[in-house]
């Protein structure tokens, strides 16, 4: 029997990048793209490489283009690290695994390095498949922590919990990462949200703007750790924006939500250097009346639009600059 599990890209609706700094965020996952893992019983443990794991290239140009879009490593390192962390968790918690081996393969069509959490989607799908294969249940808050540890501890990738929480819960989630809560229980308070009150959202991205999350977080982390006042103030404000957005959702106040989304980006722009191509995406979207901010660390934006006429203007204006625009098919419950 083949076990097949999926995980989806994440869009941070409000509050990012405060999730790694004791802040608050709201995020969701959407079905327009997905990472898929298949796992089945075999005599030996084997990981089948995916297309982006290959080490053969047609030319120097092909190698350079591949590295620019995918980074220096393919997803196979994520799978290896995820399997190790799963095994170590089970061992340390005296969860007995039977002696069966397996073959695992994965694929993903999530655009890479655009702030859509494509890497953590692969890890999440892998954990789901391993749990199903061995019959292991891991509480969702703990599972999100484990998935984060794969990238933080095993691979040295700077990231926060938000992506993994949204992908594990597989529905919109309000997340409170306040320091007192994190220190008390080891994870945040996570409140699943319904789609009721959700504004009309779009996501837009330019594949040539690929940039790893570490580019932003390595700089912010250093400034946060030394207590730079402007950074500390920004983290507090992002958390406040999230609370205000949640209240606006409850009232279905689309105009207020749009203003909060814009403020989220403007605060970010005042704090860190942003590539001109990313700024252009935001400004183009706003030029037709839509709100706009990053979905993650750059390369893709999310915002709200008023009606279909505005969405048509969005697709026309951004499309003219080779920027793809989609309506996210938001996941509202776990498959």
N, C-alpha and C positions, 0 to 999 in steps of 0.2 A: 504494500500500500504506500502510495506517495503522499506525504504530508506537504501541503502547500499553504504558506502564510504570506500575508501582504502587510505593508506599512506604507504610509502616504506622506507627501511633503507637508511641511508645516508653514503656516503663515502667521506671523506675530501681528496681531491686530492693534495692540496698544501696549505701551510700557517697556518694550525692549529698547536698550539692552540692559535693563536693570535686573534681569532675572539672576544673573551671576553675582549680584552685589546687594543681596537682601532686599530686593525690590518687589514689585508686583506687576503681573502681565496678564493679558488675555490672548490666547492663541487658539487656532483650530487647524485641522488637517483637511485636505481636499483630494478628491479622487481623480482629478484630471491626469495625474501621473501616479506611478507606484513603484515600489521596490518589491520584488517577489523572491521568496526562498522556497526551494523544493528540497525535501529530505526523505531518504528511504533507506531501509535496512540493507546492508551489504557486509561481506566478510571483513573488509578492511575499511578504515576511516579515510575517506578521500574527499578533497575539496576540488570541484571542477572550476577552473578559471573562467571568468567572463571575458567578454570582448576587450574591455579596457585594461585587463591584466596582461595582455600580450606584450612580449619584449621584442617583437619583430616589426619593422616599419618599412614602408615603401621607399622612404627617402629621409634626408635630414629635415626637410620641410614637414613631412608627415610626423616625425618624432616631435618637433617643436610645437606643432599645432596640437598634438595629443596631450603633451605635458601642460600646455597653456590652459586647455579646457578641463583636464581631469586631475591635474596635479602630478606629482612624481610617483604616486602609488595608486594601484587599482583597489577595488573593493575586497580583494582576497585577504589583505591584511586586516580589514575590519572583521571578516568572517573568522579568521584565525584567533584574533583577540577576543571576539565574542564567545567563541567556544571555550577558550581558556577561562574567561571570567565566569561563565556559567558553571563549568566544572569546579572551580575553586569555591564558588558560592555554595554549591551542593555539598562539597566536602566539608567546608567549615561549619555548615549547619546540619551535618550528619544525615543528609538526604542521600539515601542509597540509590545509586544508578545501576541498572542491570548492565551486563557485559556486552550488549549489542553495539556493533559499529554501524556506521552509516556513510552514505555518499550525500554530499550537499552541493547544491548549485544555486546560483542566484543571478538575477538580472534586474536592471533598473532603468527606467526611462525618465527619471527625475533629472531635470537640468542641473548639472553639477556646479558647485562653487558659486551659486547665485543667492545664497541666503535662504534656501528652501529646505535645509536639513536633509539633504539627500544621503549623506553618510550615516546619520543616525537612523534613517529609515531602513537601511540595509541591516544595521545591527538589531533594530527592533524586530524586523521580520525574522531574523536568525534566532533570536531569543524565543519568539513565539513558536517557531518550528521545533526547537530543542525541547521546550516545555511540553509540547504536544507529544513528541516522540517518546520522552521518558516519563510522561505523566506527572510532571512537577508543577505545582502551583506556587507562584511568587506574587505576593501582594503588589498591586500596581505602584504605590509610592516607592517601594523597595526596588521594583523592576526598573523604574526610571533612573534611580540612583546607579544601578548596575550598568545600565546602558551608557550613562554618562561616564562611568569609570573606565569603560572600554576605550573611549577617546582620550579622556584626561590622563588616566594613570598608565594605561598600556601603550598608547600611541603618542602621548604628549601634545594632544590637540586642545587648545584652549576653547572652552565652550561652557554653556550653562545648562540648567535643568529644563528650561522651558520647552525646548524641542522634544525632548524625550517624554515629558509628561503629556504633551498634546498627542504624541504618537502612541503612547501606551493607553491612554484613556479613549482615544479615537472619537473625540467629540470636542466641541468648544469647551475650554476650561479657564476659569479664573484662578490664578495662582498667587499665593501670598508666601513670599520667601523671607519674611522678616527674620532678623537674627535670633530673636528669642524663640520663635517657633522652630527654626532650623536647629538650634542648639538643643532644644528640649526633645525633639522627636527624630532628628536626623533627616528630615525632609519638610517640604512646605505644606500648607493647607491648600488642597486642590478641590475646587467646587465646579462640577460639570454644569454647563449652561445649555439651555435649549436654544433652538434657532429663532424662537419668538423674540422679536425686538431686534434681531440682527439686521443691520443696514444692507443695502445693495452694495456688494463688494466686487471689485475687479482686482486682478493681479496682472502686472506687466513686467516683462524682463527683456533684457538684451544679452544674448548668450556670450557676446564678446567681452562682457564686463566681469567675467568670472574672477573671483577673489576669495581666498580662504577666510573663514571667520577669525583665524588667529591674527590677521592683519589689524583688525579693529581691537580685539580683546587684549592682545599683548601690550598695546600702548595704554589702553584704559586701565588694565589691571595694575600696571606700575604706578600710574597716577593715583589710583584709588588707594593702593597700599601705603603710599606716603601721605595720604590724607589731604590731597589737594582740595581746597574748599569748593572750587567751582564744580569739581567732579562729584563730591559728596552732595552738594545742593542739587545737581542734576538728577542723581539717583533718587533723591527724595521726591523731586517733582515728577519724575516718570511714574513713581508709585502712586502719587496723587492723581495723575492723569488717568491711571487705570481705574481707580475707585470712581472717579467722575464718569468715566466711560461706562462702567457697569451700571451706574445709576441712570445714565442716559438710555442704555439698552432697555432697562425696566420701563422707561417711559416712552420707548420707541421714538426718541428725539434724534432724528437723523442729522439735523443741522448741527446740533451740539456734538455729536460723534465726529462729524467731519472736521469741526474746528479743533477737537482734541487730537485727532490724527495729524493734522497739520502742525500743531504745536509740538507733538512728539518729534517730528522730523526737524523742525526749526531749532529746537533745543539741541538736538544731536549735531546739527550743522554748526552751532555756536561753540561746540566743545571739541570736535575732532575734524581733521582734514578729510574732505570727501572728494572723490574723483569727479572731474567735470562731467563725464558721461552719466554718472549717477544723478548729479544735480540737474542735468538736462532732462532726464526722465521725469523727475518730480515737477520741474517747472512746466514742462509740456502738458502733463496731466492737469496741473492747476490752471493752465491757460484756458481750458474749456470748462472750468468750474468744478472739477473733481477734487477731492482731497487726495493727499499722497504722502506716504512715508515708506521706509524700507520694510520689507517682510522679515529681514534678518540683518546681515552685516553688509549688504550691498549687492547690486546686480539685478535685484528684483524689487519692485515696489508694490504696495497694496494701498487701496484707498476706497472711497465711496463715490457713487455717482447718483444723481437725482432721478433720472429716468432713462428710457431707451434712446432718446435723442442725444442725451449727453454721452451715453456709452458709444453710440455711433461716432460721435465727434472724437472720443478718446481713441477708438480704433483707427480712425482716419489720420489724426495728428501724430500719434505714436507710430503707427504703421509706416508712415512716410519716412521715419528714421530707423526702420528695421527693428522696431520694438514690438514684440508679440504681446497681445492683450487677450486675456481669458476671463470668463466668469468662473470662479471656483465652485466646484461641486462639493459643498461642505459635507463632511462626514458627521452624522449626528448620533451614531451609535456604533459600537464595535461589531465588526463582521463576525 
